[in-house]
Amino acid sequence: MNSEQIRWARRFKWISLIEGVSFLVLLFIAMPLKYIYDIPQAVTVVGWAHGILFIIYIYSVFPTASKLKWEFGRTLFALIASVLPFGPFIFDRNLKKSQHVDFIEHGSD
């Protein structure tokens, strides 16, 4: 991978991990607060944040796929991962293995 591809991969990694964390917070913190403790504001706030992050994630999949020359199957996997709990984390692990690079541990480019 060249330095531009590493930058795209690193950027996508952070977007996907933040989106994944927001989804888990929505499912396992905000939803119980709403339905168990009758605090609907938690879902409102976290839901908006997650929605914006989800849109950013989806918007970033296609240019990243193009820059990293992903096949259709990998792009589809990235899209499906965005709607599954823990999906972005699984996709990230798969991407690290297949690209043979740890995107975080490279120096700044």
Rosetta constraint file for C-alpha pairs under 8 A:
AtomPair CA 1 CA 5 HARMONIC 5.87 0.50
AtomPair CA 1 CA 6 HARMONIC 6.39 0.50
AtomPair CA 1 CA 99 HARMONIC 7.97 0.50
AtomPair CA 2 CA 6 HARMONIC 6.30 0.50
AtomPair CA 3 CA 7 HARMONIC 6.21 0.50
AtomPair CA 3 CA 109 HARMONIC 6.38 0.50
AtomPair CA 4 CA 8 HARMONIC 6.32 0.50
AtomPair CA 5 CA 9 HARMONIC 6.03 0.50
AtomPair CA 5 CA 67 HARMONIC 6.23 0.50
AtomPair CA 5 CA 68 HARMONIC 5.90 0.50
AtomPair CA 6 CA 10 HARMONIC 5.93 0.50
AtomPair CA 6 CA 103 HARMONIC 6.51 0.50
AtomPair CA 7 CA 11 HARMONIC 6.06 0.50
AtomPair CA 7 CA 109 HARMONIC 7.42 0.50
AtomPair CA 8 CA 12 HARMONIC 6.11 0.50
AtomPair CA 8 CA 64 HARMONIC 6.04 0.50
AtomPair CA 8 CA 67 HARMONIC 7.21 0.50
AtomPair CA 8 CA 68 HARMONIC 7.70 0.50
AtomPair CA 9 CA 13 HARMONIC 6.00 0.50
AtomPair CA 9 CA 64 HARMONIC 6.95 0.50
AtomPair CA 9 CA 68 HARMONIC 7.46 0.50
AtomPair CA 9 CA 103 HARMONIC 6.77 0.50
AtomPair CA 10 CA 14 HARMONIC 6.40 0.50
AtomPair CA 10 CA 103 HARMONIC 5.32 0.50
AtomPair CA 10 CA 104 HARMONIC 6.70 0.50
AtomPair CA 11 CA 15 HARMONIC 6.31 0.50
AtomPair CA 12 CA 16 HARMONIC 5.96 0.50
AtomPair CA 12 CA 57 HARMONIC 7.77 0.50
AtomPair CA 12 CA 60 HARMONIC 6.83 0.50
AtomPair CA 12 CA 61 HARMONIC 7.52 0.50
AtomPair CA 12 CA 64 HARMONIC 6.94 0.50
AtomPair CA 13 CA 17 HARMONIC 6.07 0.50
AtomPair CA 13 CA 92 HARMONIC 6.64 0.50
AtomPair CA 13 CA 103 HARMONIC 7.87 0.50
AtomPair CA 14 CA 18 HARMONIC 6.05 0.50
AtomPair CA 15 CA 19 HARMONIC 6.08 0.50
AtomPair CA 15 CA 53 HARMONIC 7.62 0.50
AtomPair CA 15 CA 56 HARMONIC 7.53 0.50
AtomPair CA 15 CA 57 HARMONIC 6.09 0.50
AtomPair CA 16 CA 20 HARMONIC 5.95 0.50
AtomPair CA 16 CA 57 HARMONIC 6.16 0.50
AtomPair CA 16 CA 82 HARMONIC 7.74 0.50
AtomPair CA 16 CA 88 HARMONIC 5.64 0.50
AtomPair CA 16 CA 89 HARMONIC 7.85 0.50
AtomPair CA 17 CA 21 HARMONIC 6.13 0.50
AtomPair CA 17 CA 88 HARMONIC 6.16 0.50
AtomPair CA 17 CA 89 HARMONIC 6.57 0.50
AtomPair CA 18 CA 22 HARMONIC 6.19 0.50
AtomPair CA 18 CA 53 HARMONIC 7.57 0.50
AtomPair CA 19 CA 23 HARMONIC 6.28 0.50
AtomPair CA 19 CA 50 HARMONIC 6.52 0.50
AtomPair CA 19 CA 53 HARMONIC 5.33 0.50
AtomPair CA 19 CA 54 HARMONIC 6.04 0.50
AtomPair CA 19 CA 57 HARMONIC 6.97 0.50
AtomPair CA 19 CA 82 HARMONIC 7.87 0.50
AtomPair CA 19 CA 88 HARMONIC 7.84 0.50
AtomPair CA 20 CA 24 HARMONIC 6.36 0.50
AtomPair CA 20 CA 82 HARMONIC 7.24 0.50
AtomPair CA 20 CA 85 HARMONIC 7.21 0.50
AtomPair CA 20 CA 86 HARMONIC 6.47 0.50
AtomPair CA 20 CA 87 HARMONIC 7.23 0.50
AtomPair CA 20 CA 88 HARMONIC 5.59 0.50
AtomPair CA 20 CA 89 HARMONIC 7.14 0.50
AtomPair CA 21 CA 25 HARMONIC 6.14 0.50
AtomPair CA 22 CA 26 HARMONIC 6.11 0.50
AtomPair CA 22 CA 46 HARMONIC 7.23 0.50
AtomPair CA 22 CA 49 HARMONIC 7.38 0.50
AtomPair CA 22 CA 50 HARMONIC 5.31 0.50
AtomPair CA 22 CA 53 HARMONIC 7.80 0.50
AtomPair CA 23 CA 27 HARMONIC 6.16 0.50
AtomPair CA 23 CA 50 HARMONIC 6.18 0.50
AtomPair CA 23 CA 85 HARMONIC 6.89 0.50
AtomPair CA 24 CA 28 HARMONIC 5.76 0.50
AtomPair CA 24 CA 29 HARMONIC 7.66 0.50
AtomPair CA 24 CA 85 HARMONIC 6.47 0.50
AtomPair CA 24 CA 86 HARMONIC 7.58 0.50
AtomPair CA 25 CA 29 HARMONIC 5.11 0.50
AtomPair CA 25 CA 30 HARMONIC 6.29 0.50
AtomPair CA 25 CA 46 HARMONIC 7.44 0.50
AtomPair CA 26 CA 30 HARMONIC 4.79 0.50
AtomPair CA 26 CA 31 HARMONIC 6.02 0.50
AtomPair CA 26 CA 43 HARMONIC 6.61 0.50
AtomPair CA 26 CA 46 HARMONIC 5.88 0.50
AtomPair CA 26 CA 47 HARMONIC 6.43 0.50
AtomPair CA 26 CA 50 HARMONIC 7.48 0.50
AtomPair CA 27 CA 31 HARMONIC 5.43 0.50
AtomPair CA 27 CA 32 HARMONIC 7.61 0.50
AtomPair CA 28 CA 32 HARMONIC 6.40 0.50
AtomPair CA 29 CA 33 HARMONIC 6.20 0.50
AtomPair CA 30 CA 34 HARMONIC 6.22 0.50
AtomPair CA 30 CA 42 HARMONIC 4.92 0.50
AtomPair CA 30 CA 43 HARMONIC 5.03 0.50
AtomPair CA 30 CA 46 HARMONIC 6.79 0.50
AtomPair CA 31 CA 35 HARMONIC 6.12 0.50
AtomPair CA 31 CA 42 HARMONIC 7.51 0.50
AtomPair CA 31 CA 43 HARMONIC 6.12 0.50
AtomPair CA 32 CA 36 HARMONIC 5.22 0.50
AtomPair CA 32 CA 37 HARMONIC 6.99 0.50
AtomPair CA 33 CA 37 HARMONIC 4.97 0.50
AtomPair CA 33 CA 38 HARMONIC 6.28 0.50
AtomPair CA 33 CA 39 HARMONIC 5.36 0.50
AtomPair CA 33 CA 40 HARMONIC 7.08 0.50
AtomPair CA 33 CA 42 HARMONIC 6.64 0.50
AtomPair CA 33 CA 43 HARMONIC 7.96 0.50
AtomPair CA 34 CA 38 HARMONIC 4.69 0.50
AtomPair CA 34 CA 39 HARMONIC 4.41 0.50
AtomPair CA 34 CA 40 HARMONIC 4.41 0.50
AtomPair CA 34 CA 41 HARMONIC 7.41 0.50
AtomPair CA 34 CA 42 HARMONIC 6.62 0.50
AtomPair CA 34 CA 43 HARMONIC 6.62 0.50
AtomPair CA 35 CA 39 HARMONIC 7.40 0.50
AtomPair CA 35 CA 40 HARMONIC 7.66 0.50
AtomPair CA 40 CA 44 HARMONIC 6.57 0.50
AtomPair CA 41 CA 45 HARMONIC 6.16 0.50
AtomPair CA 42 CA 46 HARMONIC 5.97 0.50
AtomPair CA 42 CA 47 HARMONIC 7.88 0.50
AtomPair CA 43 CA 47 HARMONIC 5.14 0.50
AtomPair CA 44 CA 48 HARMONIC 6.15 0.50
AtomPair CA 45 CA 49 HARMONIC 6.40 0.50
AtomPair CA 46 CA 50 HARMONIC 5.95 0.50
AtomPair CA 47 CA 51 HARMONIC 5.95 0.50
AtomPair CA 48 CA 52 HARMONIC 6.28 0.50
AtomPair CA 49 CA 53 HARMONIC 6.24 0.50
AtomPair CA 50 CA 54 HARMONIC 5.90 0.50
AtomPair CA 51 CA 55 HARMONIC 6.28 0.50
AtomPair CA 52 CA 56 HARMONIC 6.31 0.50
AtomPair CA 53 CA 57 HARMONIC 6.08 0.50
AtomPair CA 54 CA 58 HARMONIC 6.21 0.50
AtomPair CA 54 CA 82 HARMONIC 7.39 0.50
AtomPair CA 55 CA 59 HARMONIC 5.98 0.50
AtomPair CA 56 CA 60 HARMONIC 6.07 0.50
AtomPair CA 57 CA 61 HARMONIC 6.30 0.50
AtomPair CA 57 CA 82 HARMONIC 7.70 0.50
AtomPair CA 58 CA 62 HARMONIC 7.56 0.50
AtomPair CA 58 CA 79 HARMONIC 6.98 0.50
AtomPair CA 58 CA 82 HARMONIC 7.92 0.50
AtomPair CA 59 CA 63 HARMONIC 7.92 0.50
AtomPair CA 60 CA 64 HARMONIC 6.12 0.50
AtomPair CA 61 CA 65 HARMONIC 5.93 0.50
AtomPair CA 61 CA 75 HARMONIC 7.15 0.50
AtomPair CA 61 CA 78 HARMONIC 7.06 0.50
AtomPair CA 61 CA 79 HARMONIC 7.38 0.50
AtomPair CA 62 CA 66 HARMONIC 6.18 0.50
AtomPair CA 62 CA 75 HARMONIC 7.52 0.50
AtomPair CA 63 CA 67 HARMONIC 6.14 0.50
AtomPair CA 64 CA 68 HARMONIC 5.96 0.50
AtomPair CA 65 CA 69 HARMONIC 5.63 0.50
AtomPair CA 65 CA 70 HARMONIC 4.89 0.50
AtomPair CA 65 CA 71 HARMONIC 7.77 0.50
AtomPair CA 65 CA 75 HARMONIC 6.23 0.50
AtomPair CA 66 CA 70 HARMONIC 6.52 0.50
AtomPair CA 70 CA 74 HARMONIC 5.88 0.50
AtomPair CA 70 CA 75 HARMONIC 6.29 0.50
AtomPair CA 71 CA 75 HARMONIC 6.44 0.50
AtomPair CA 72 CA 76 HARMONIC 6.09 0.50
AtomPair CA 73 CA 77 HARMONIC 6.06 0.50
AtomPair CA 74 CA 78 HARMONIC 6.21 0.50
AtomPair CA 75 CA 79 HARMONIC 6.38 0.50
AtomPair CA 76 CA 80 HARMONIC 6.13 0.50
AtomPair CA 77 CA 81 HARMONIC 5.89 0.50
AtomPair CA 77 CA 91 HARMONIC 7.28 0.50
AtomPair CA 78 CA 82 HARMONIC 6.54 0.50
AtomPair CA 78 CA 88 HARMONIC 7.44 0.50
AtomPair CA 78 CA 91 HARMONIC 6.47 0.50
AtomPair CA 79 CA 83 HARMONIC 7.46 0.50
AtomPair CA 80 CA 84 HARMONIC 6.87 0.50
AtomPair CA 80 CA 87 HARMONIC 7.62 0.50
AtomPair CA 81 CA 85 HARMONIC 7.90 0.50
AtomPair CA 81 CA 86 HARMONIC 7.73 0.50
AtomPair CA 81 CA 87 HARMONIC 4.07 0.50
AtomPair CA 81 CA 88 HARMONIC 5.30 0.50
AtomPair CA 81 CA 90 HARMONIC 7.68 0.50
AtomPair CA 81 CA 91 HARMONIC 6.50 0.50
AtomPair CA 82 CA 87 HARMONIC 6.03 0.50
AtomPair CA 82 CA 88 HARMONIC 5.96 0.50
AtomPair CA 83 CA 87 HARMONIC 7.11 0.50
AtomPair CA 84 CA 88 HARMONIC 7.81 0.50
AtomPair CA 86 CA 90 HARMONIC 6.43 0.50
AtomPair CA 87 CA 91 HARMONIC 6.09 0.50
AtomPair CA 88 CA 92 HARMONIC 6.03 0.50
AtomPair CA 89 CA 93 HARMONIC 6.30 0.50
AtomPair CA 90 CA 94 HARMONIC 6.21 0.50
AtomPair CA 91 CA 95 HARMONIC 6.04 0.50
AtomPair CA 92 CA 96 HARMONIC 6.18 0.50
AtomPair CA 93 CA 97 HARMONIC 6.35 0.50
AtomPair CA 94 CA 98 HARMONIC 6.16 0.50
AtomPair CA 95 CA 99 HARMONIC 5.84 0.50
AtomPair CA 96 CA 100 HARMONIC 5.66 0.50
AtomPair CA 96 CA 101 HARMONIC 5.66 0.50
AtomPair CA 96 CA 102 HARMONIC 5.97 0.50
AtomPair CA 96 CA 103 HARMONIC 7.64 0.50
AtomPair CA 97 CA 101 HARMONIC 7.35 0.50
AtomPair CA 102 CA 106 HARMONIC 7.23 0.50
